[in-house]
Amino acid sequence: MTTTVHYTDAEGTVREIEGRPGDSVMETAVRNGVPGIVAECGGSLSCATCHVFVREDCLDKLPPMEPMEDEMLYGTAVDREENSRLSCQLKLTDGMDLYVTTPETQV
Amino acid sequence: MAASTSQPTGLLIIGASQSGVQLAVSLRALGFEEPITLLGEENHRPYQRPALSKEWLQGEVGNESLIFRSNEYWAEHHVTLVKGERILRIANNRDGSGVAVAESGAEFPFKRLALTVGARARKLAVDGADLTGVVYLRNADDALALKALVGDATDVVVIGGGFIGLEAASSLKKMGKNVVVLEHGPRLVGRAVGEETADYFLEAHRARGLDIRLDARISRFIPESTPDGGKAVAAVELAAGEVLPAQIVLVGIGVIPNTELAEQMGLAVDNGIVVDAHALASDGSTVAVGDCANMPNPVPGSPAGERIRLESVNNAIEHAKVAAYSLMGRREEYAGIPWFWSNQADLKLQIAGLSMGFDQTVVRRDDERGKFSVLYYRGGRIIAADCVNAPLDFMAVKNALAKGQNIPADAAGDPTVQLKSLAG
């Protein structure tokens, strides 16, 4: 099954990237040069620069938030919303079809 | 040797780690159209180093997760990757062009040069330091060598109680090894954090069962013969006489900036390659970026003329962006507040700002929730914070520094008060 992440940037440009199960939404973006996700710390939950807004109907496909991610989200460059996640914590599963929007800035 | 007389084109980036990769990426994002060659001496695709002592060592992430960019990305952005070439000589012309010559004999002509050559592990001078089983942890080959030894080892001695030593010690302990950390100095992480943070880490690691010895003096590494006729380390003998069994000795005692190429080119060098606020070296053309570069302190409001060499991912990225603008003929300021992180067992340290020159500290400690922060002040203004498992404190200080705000010291010590609410 194809695993796809649809990244929409703050201007509305959409990039569809085929991902690999087990990779995170952040890794998939960075490796393929999707702008809008910085991920300075490489996924160790230290920098809060991989903030994404997850389309509401995709939220329940994702693992629940750990307390550390929750706290880090209070420090993002663009304020968090109900559907905010750090994309380094979002692991793709086989066949997942995920829609996320990146904020205007990460730093 | 004589420099090339033909008209060279393009940018040669020597060093394909964090800063070299960011420089190439930023240049293409800014519309740099000339050829870019990103050259590294390791036989690996450009990869991220931080996880080598943590998630990768513990087997939580695989090799592929460490790769910066897909091959397709580099091809689409017309960046030529060169692996496994070690540059030995650079013949440079007055206009900044020249030729870099590799150990293999291969020549790489350039119009502009970027030195993102990083730093190398400082070697330990102890009797037995060349034995099998004595390893360092700076790059992927070091990490692969360590991982190859881990399976058969039961006892590890880590030399150096800095970030690398404590991260690796925590990882190896989690993997079931008996680990002893030997620190030469009177406290942990001597260079990077203040005394309160160092004391907290000592207490926290010891509470988690890690054996840490401060003021440790090593007399020698004791060898044993291996079945293949070689010599491997078997134990570490301390000056006080104690013998610690060790099939692995991991040395993490700091790094030395790689300045040899710059020196050979006649560039100014002083604890790193001396650069101006726009990452330009003393020839006015070559850029030097990241761990290898000695730059003006980039924090707004820092004392004039103060210089610093930072070893961090964040600096590699931000400094590379400054250098990319320079190569485009633009003069942009270093953006953002320097920050650092280190994950050791369940201790998540985040540092915002640079604490050098502080004259006051405020400790925020909440043992019930396992949170600990130290705020650093100079002349009544906040300049930095060390935060352990306290991301809200880290974010509040980082954001306040970025906005030029203060967090008054007299109110900051109460851990039930959010720092964000005090900033202004």
Interface residues (C-beta under 8 A of the other chain):
Chain A: D23 E27 V30 R31 N32 G33 P35 E40 C41 G42 G43 S44 L45 S46 C47 A48 M68 E71 M72 Y74 G75 V107
Chain B: V25 A29 Q48 P50 A51 K54 E55 V61 S65 I67 F68 R69 S70 E72 Y73 E76 H77 V313 N314 I317 A335 G336 W339 W341 N343 K348 Q350 N389 P391 L392 F394 M395 A396 K398 N399 K420
